[in-house]
């Protein structure tokens, strides 16, 4: 085998890549409060998801949450904010270092929730097309579910996944889609089978 020449990127190229990757995202440290327990986490909000990292240097988040199914509120404690997921009685409680920082996080989360809901509203009636016309009996989800192995998430085996990694060709659940999105579109491209418009070529 011929030897391969390793390409060493310059510091400027690395800096440009990191700058492009961070566009459209908000990040910082918050304290997650769970009863008497307190844990500092690095938080990144991007593409309608809030991603939780153990440290700033980590590449893969510990978990992600779709903000389209969440709401945010400010409790009586001046430094805290609560994130409530639909269907869950217990909120996630965060603590900031100051009221100004808390208010900035609240505004960012509210804006991300609004953008995520608007995107869902615009694409909520998109179906697979036959001869250029929508066919509600053969939408993308029902067609892809017919393929063996697509009845569960390719990552965590959750039943009935509704998201697709279109450059790999697998179905994943909503929680895993948040992890995929945080990796960037240069690694994995995620689409919703119920909310996004998919070209017929991708489905077939």
C-alpha atoms as one frame of an Amber mdcrd trajectory, in Angstrom:
protein
   0.000   0.000   0.000   1.209   3.477  -0.809   1.901   5.629   2.203  -0.620
   8.381   2.806   0.588  11.899   3.463  -1.020  13.347   6.562  -2.465  16.815
   6.143  -1.866  19.006   9.172  -4.421  21.843   9.334  -3.133  25.275  10.233
  -4.233  27.109  13.365  -6.154  29.550  11.157  -8.038  26.699   9.465  -8.905
  25.182  12.843 -10.046  28.571  14.121 -12.227  29.138  11.037 -13.789  25.687
  11.393 -14.630  26.250  15.065 -16.063  29.677  14.254 -18.326  28.268  11.520
 -19.417  25.367  13.741 -20.451  27.682  16.567 -22.618  30.019  14.458 -26.249
  30.108  15.520 -25.610  28.573  18.919 -25.600  29.802  22.503 -23.398  28.128
  25.068 -22.295  28.499  28.656 -22.236  26.879  32.065 -25.293  26.365  34.268
 -25.797  24.505  37.530 -28.356  21.696  37.308 -30.259  21.369  40.584 -31.697
  17.992  41.574 -32.941  18.161  45.159 -29.863  18.847  47.266 -27.533  17.838
  44.462 -25.825  20.494  42.366 -23.892  19.745  39.173 -22.227  22.151  36.762
 -22.903  21.338  33.091 -21.828  22.991  29.849 -24.971  23.871  27.893 -25.215
  24.432  24.135 -28.460  25.533  22.460 -28.446  24.981  18.712 -30.916  23.983
  15.967 -33.848  23.851  18.408 -32.115  21.526  20.875 -30.533  22.038  24.274
 -27.469  19.827  24.673 -25.834  18.881  27.954 -22.073  18.324  28.232 -20.012
  17.305  31.262 -17.323  19.832  30.286 -16.717  22.453  27.595 -14.094  20.253
  25.927 -16.414  17.278  25.332 -17.409  16.484  21.744 -20.506  14.367  22.370
 -23.281  15.587  24.686 -24.439  13.484  27.630 -28.037  14.138  26.568 -30.156
  16.424  24.390 -33.687  17.760  24.584 -35.954  18.975  21.798 -37.059  22.490
  22.758 -40.144  22.233  20.547 -41.750  20.082  23.267 -40.638  22.309  26.160
 -41.533  25.512  27.941 -39.460  27.710  30.251 -40.444  29.605  33.373 -38.803
  31.607  36.158 -39.545  30.405  39.735 -39.425  32.550  42.862 -35.681  31.966
  43.249 -33.970  34.903  41.508 -31.108  32.872  40.023 -33.023  29.829  38.791
 -34.996  28.881  35.700 -37.112  25.806  34.992 -37.409  23.860  31.751 -40.605
  21.819  31.513 -40.926  19.004  28.992 -44.437  18.142  27.767 -45.808  15.137
  29.624 -43.350  15.492  32.507 -44.451  16.754  35.917 -40.944  17.429  37.248
 -39.047  20.291  35.572 -35.330  20.557  34.959 -34.041  23.263  37.284 -31.009
  25.374  36.359 -29.150  27.985  38.374 -27.216  30.877  36.836 -24.562  33.061
  38.448 -26.626  36.235  38.209 -30.131  37.457  37.397 -28.866  39.039  34.171
 -27.368  35.727  33.039 -30.554  33.895  34.020 -32.677  36.330  32.019 -30.421
  35.928  28.965 -30.780  32.132  29.094 -34.563  32.474  29.394 -34.716  34.766
  26.339 -32.519  32.407  24.328 -34.604  29.350  25.230 -37.874  31.164  24.477
 -36.549  32.235  21.077 -35.364  28.691  20.280 -38.737  27.251  21.304 -40.529
  29.764  19.077 -38.283  28.994  16.090 -38.698  25.231  16.561 -42.499  25.513
  16.764 -42.648  27.755  13.684 -40.583  25.244  11.718 -42.945  22.445  12.755
 -46.012  24.480  11.764 -44.663  25.225   8.287 -43.872  21.577   7.527 -46.642
  19.777   9.432 -48.677  18.873   6.326 -45.887  17.550   4.075 -46.471  14.053
   2.680 -44.748  11.739   0.268 -45.750  12.664  -3.276 -46.864  10.434  -6.118
 -46.914  12.071  -9.555 -46.377  15.427  -7.863 -49.411  15.173  -5.550 -49.491
  14.590  -1.783 -50.544  11.065  -0.831 -51.608  10.873   2.821 -51.838   7.058
   2.701 -48.171   6.739   1.729 -46.269   9.324   3.765 -42.530   8.999   4.322
 -42.887   7.440   7.774 -45.207   4.618   6.719 -43.071   3.789   3.679 -39.776
   3.631   5.577 -41.351   1.631   8.409 -41.947  -1.171   5.901 -38.189  -1.741
   5.634 -36.857  -4.458   7.935 -34.956  -3.001  10.888 -36.659   0.407  10.712
 -39.118  -0.435  13.474 -36.612   0.674  16.126 -33.941   3.351  16.610 -30.616
   2.324  15.098 -28.750   3.822  18.088 -30.725   2.998  21.239 -33.385   0.516
  19.974 -36.337   2.697  20.994 -39.461   1.515  19.184 -41.104   3.449  16.330
 -38.426   6.084  15.524 -39.628   9.153  13.627 -36.302  10.679  12.555 -33.881
   9.697   9.786 -30.134  10.073   9.389 -30.254  10.619   5.636 -26.541  10.350
   4.869 -26.206   7.046   6.740 -29.613   5.605   5.859 -31.018   4.676   9.282
 -33.963   5.693  11.461 -33.412   7.133  14.929 -35.563   8.365  17.811 -36.065
  12.010  18.805 -33.566  11.885  21.675 -30.823  10.381  19.483 -31.615  12.907
  16.744 -30.575  15.640  19.178 -27.208  13.949  19.663 -26.778  13.621  15.888
 -27.636  17.290  15.318 -25.064  18.384  17.877 -22.329  16.601  15.898 -22.880
  18.892  12.898 -24.128  18.324   9.359 -20.597  17.558   8.160 -20.875  14.281
  10.103 -24.566  13.387  10.163 -27.658  14.883   8.530 -30.932  14.441  10.409
 -34.480  14.941   9.136 -37.882  14.436  10.735 -40.101  11.931   8.920 -43.228
  13.734  10.093 -42.171  17.390   9.953 -39.606  17.785   7.164 -40.009  17.602
   3.395 -38.084  14.636   2.010 -37.272  14.165  -1.664 -38.690  11.007  -3.180
 -35.154   9.936  -4.064 -34.182   9.900  -0.391 -37.161   7.756   0.563 -36.840
   5.277  -2.268
